[in-house]
Every structure is written in C-alpha cells, then in structure tokens.
Amino acid sequence: MGKIFLISSNICTEPYPVYPLGMAVIAGSLKAAGHQIYQFDWLVANRSFFSLEKKLKEFSPDFVGVSIRNIDNVDSLTCDENWYLTEVQNLVRHVREITSGPIILGGPGFSLLPEEILEYVGADYGVVGEGEEKICYLIDRLEKKLPVDRIIRKNNFLSGIQFGRPCLEDEYVNFYVSESGLANLQTKRGCPYNCAYCSYPFLEGKKIRARPAEAVISDLERMVRDYKITHVFFTDSVFNDHEGHFLLLAEELVRKKLPLRWCAFFRPSGLKEKDLILLKRAGLHAMELGTDASTDRTLKGLNKNFVFEEVVKFNNMCVKQEIPCAHFIIFGGPGETDTTVEDGLKNIEKLKYCVVFAFSGIRILPETELYKRAVREGIIQDNISLLKPVFYFSPHVNIQTMNEKIKQAFRGRRDRIFPPSKGQAKMAVLHRFGFRGILWDTLISFPSRKSLVCHEE
C-alpha cells in the first residue's frame, strides 16, 4: 500500500471559500483501500511553498494527487486575472523539486480539458470524472508497475451507494466554517437536462444517482456532532430532481430534527407548494436558481425547457413561504438581440423580493451544445483550444451596449448585481462586518417584516 499526498489547488473564494469536498472523497476512498493519506489545502496554507515543502518532506509520499476545481471564474469581464492553471503549474513544478513520485491530476476542472491541462501543467497522469474507483485502479497499476494509460477515462458511473464518504480534516473544516459559515455535501450526481452551455451531463452522466437518504443523514449528523455545523450547502447540480430523491431526504431531515439550515441549487420549475413547505420544515433556508435567461426566446436558446412565466410563479411561491432566492441570469447567449435584452430586463422586474446576479456572455466548454453552435456560427473554429477562456456572445447583440443597459437597469438596487465583481465587493463588506453564510440573502427583506429596502440609500 502506498503513501499518497493529496493537494487541493483551489484558490477561488467567490462567492465564498468552500471545503475541498472532492479531495476529501478521494482521500476516503484511498484510505478505505488501505493507503496512507495526507491532505494538503493550498488555500488554507495561504499558498505557502514553505508549508508545502515542509509537509511533503515529512510525509515522503509515493504519489502526489492534485485536484483542480476551476480553470477560471467564467466571468467574461474579469477572467483574464482569474485564470488558475498557472498556479497549478507552479505547484506541480515545486512538487517535482521535492519528490520524485508520479503526480496525478483530477477534479472537475481537469476533467473538462484533460489532455491540454496535463500537458500544460506538466503532471504524469490524470483521472477524468468520478475518481473514487479510478484513482485506486491507477495507483494499483502503478504500484505493480503494470502498463496504464496516462489518462484514466472509464465511463462507468458509480451508483449512489458506491459514492465515497468524505474524509474530513478538523483543521480545514474549522477554517471554512469560520470563513464562510457553511459546510458542503453532495447528495446525488447526474443531470438529465440538456442546458446548452453545461458540462455536468458530460462529467456526471444524465442519469440521477442519489445517495441513500440514510447515508446523507449520517454525514450530516457527524458534521453537527463533531464540528457543530449549523449551515450546509448541498452541491448537487440540481437539488430538486425529477425523480423525487430530494423529497425523501427532506422527509428524513424532518424526522431526525437536525438543527441545520441548508441551501442548494434548484431548477426554477416543477416544484409544488406542498413540496416547498416540506423543504422549509426540513431546514431549507435559501435557494440558488438556475434561471439562466430572462425571455422565452433566450431560454429556448439555452435548451432550458421552461418559460419565464414559470420562473415568476416559482419565485412568487418562494416569496409566499419567505424563502430567499437568487436568480443567476446570463445575457448575450443564443437568440439574444438588442430587443430581447430590453424585454429581459423588463421581465426581471417581475421577480419580487429576490436577488438577481447577471452575467455577460457564456464560457464555452467542450462537449456542449453551445460549443457546436459556436462552431456553426463561426464564433470559434472546431478544435480550438479552450484552455484560456473563450466566451459565446450572440452575433445579434452589441456587447458594450448590452452591458451598459444592464448596469442602468440595476443601478441603485442592492438586490440586483452586475457586474459579478460588484457582488463580490458587497459580500466582502458583509464578511468584514462578521456576516457568514451565503450572504446574498441579507439583501432581501420580505413584506411581512415591514423593513423592505430595495434601494441603496
């Protein structure tokens, strides 16, 4: 059995720093297979090469694994200064100076462009997609000196009961809870939807694979018992799955009466009010919504399979239950025109007592419908490198004019955020004043509280 040093390379703290769950799951799987593991968080270590070198020399690993969570921040206005692979390249270069063991890359960011990232970063091997079994297979082959591909791609997806249980480190849990106030946990993988820009179906498959509710509850109980966690974010691509696994979990949360408030990503469609009431009883505190566009035409361009009126009804239902919502809306996508920009901004006014985060353009990723469309429309050439961010903008919209219209429509509104960097500035101020959690929910005051303030003073 080997000694494996795992590194979480993530340095992104937007919208808040989050626990390196992927590294923790891989650590749990390797430990269960009998390997000796050390987990190193580059962000918690304050990006210190001295600390990295010290820990590597103390542990003396046979293998080093590096997790890549993000390639960039997917914001067309600030992506140039938020491209993270140079940092990973420097990490790998420094590791090579200290240890001679093979360096293995993994994580969702790596899985998007494995060949290019492996070459750019200068590592030895890579694992694409779910890593619990693949990393154990790769390590076993390397230990036995058997031939193995540089990139492990096996496309078989694990069932929910096979998902690895995260191996949490006290130091890191304490850091992230103190910084963000949130712990994070995944309850399912897979996405059956076909959003034009999205890589989730490629990374996780289209079939919903849910962990048993009892297993999720067990992890939550451990978080409450061992770390006094009070707030959790469920990291599922879509929490309100069409098969209803989320309702089974909610029922179990109600039964267990865990002292938790939680948030998740939701699809703003297909949820009944009785289900929302159940979720609130189960501890639902707030919802982040993949609304994505603001007119029926642009929703269709993104293959969203719902219309904007459904979004309005969904939002109104949440207002009635006083559940804060944040809508994430992209301008400039397929079908966008100067007219749809204006219509979309008018439609957004129908969304009451919620926060809206607006984005300009869409980061093009491989294996997506948006990539194919961009090629057809001549926006990019086929087989173009996407290592550095490339954004889709509808050829029928003036980008500068569009951005200015969004700014004007949102001006003076504390609950309307554009550009995204403005939201980070707001969150930073709240953080300095001692607020913890998702933070955007503090920008909403429901009518019953008689303290609605939707404009900056």
PyMOL commands that set and color helices and strands:
alter all, ss='L'
color gray80, all
select helices_A, chain A and resi 21-32+49-59+79-81+85-98+108-112+114-121+132-143+160-162+170-180+200-204+213-227+245-256+273-281+296-301+308-320+338-348+369-376+399-410+420-432+440-443+447-449
alter helices_A, ss='H'
color red, helices_A
select strands_A, chain A and resi 3-8+36-41+63-67+103-106+125-127+151-152+183-185+188-189+209-210+231-234+261-266+284-292+325-331+355-360+362-363+391-392+416-417
alter strands_A, ss='S'
color yellow, strands_A
deselect
rebuild
show_as cartoon
